[in-house]
């Protein structure tokens, strides 16, 4: 099974432009680009719920007197656990 080369892609693009028109194709390309950009953004950023949870854990740690600057969430959780176990 052969792969599609540049000549075939150009032919397909020309047929699509002929069928749908250049304006419609521009809108489709723009929509596709925005969708891909949004998908990448969502996959890189943690969901708001997770961020709120992280912030809540850090607030609890600060109220317990645990320093959170420069520490990972797992380390903060271990320190909270150790502090509660010792009390």
Secondary structure, DSSP 8 states (H G I E B T S, - for coil): -----HHHHHHHHHHHHHHH-HHHHHHHHHHHHHHHHHHHHHHHS--HHHHHHHHHHHHHHHHTT---TT--HHHHHHHHHHHHHH-
